[in-house]
Amino acid sequence: MIDPKPATPAAGTNTGSATAGKASGKKRRFGGTEAQIRSALKFYKLLAYLTGTMLLLLCAELIARYGFGQYLFAGGTNAATGQPFGFGFAEAEPRGVLGGVNLSVAVLIVHGWMYVVYLVSNFRLWSLMRWPFLKMILLALGGVIPFLSFIVEKKFHAEVEAELAANPQAPQRY
C-alpha cells in the first residue's frame, strides 16, 4: 500500500537538484517498482512510434481525400473500364473502384483504436511516475499532432531514465 503520510527527505539527500524536481525537499516516490516503470516505458515507446506513424499515414490519407478527391484502394474492379484494380488511388466521388478494400477507411479505424491503446500506455506511465496532470495532457497530445509523439517520446524517455537514476531508492517498494 502507499504510505499516506508525506515523505520526508532522507539524511544527506540533495533536495535542490533539478532531476528530483522538488524544491520543497520531499523524497521522490514512484507508483511502482523499477521493473514496472521500465515495462510501462517500453510499452509507451512502442505505442508512441506506432501511433505517430499511423497519424502520418492518416494525414497523407486526408490530404489525398480532401485535397485531390482520391481514396486508397486494394483490389476490386475499376468502375470506368471494368478491369481488375490492383492497388492505388481512385476517385472518391463518383466511386472509381467497385468492391475491393478501401484502405483509406482502414487507416482511419486503425489509428483511432491505436490511439485508445496509446492513451492506456500514457496513463500507465503517468500514474507509475506520479507526474502532474499537465504531463498526461502533453503525452495525450502526442497522438493527435503530427510528429509530436516522436518528440514527446524522446523527451519523456530521457526524463524517466534520469529520474530513475537520480532516485534509485524510490522504486524499492516491495
Buried (B, 14 or more C-beta within 10 A) or exposed (E): EEEEEEEEBEEEBEEEEEBBBBEEEBBBBBBBBBEBBBBBBEBBBBBBEBBBBBBBBBBBBEEBBEEEEBBBBBEBBBBEEEEEBEEEBBBBEEEBBEEBBBBBEBBBEBBEEBBEBBBEBBBBBBBBBEBEEEBBEBBBEBBBEEEBBBEBBEEBBEBBEBBBEBBEEBBEBE
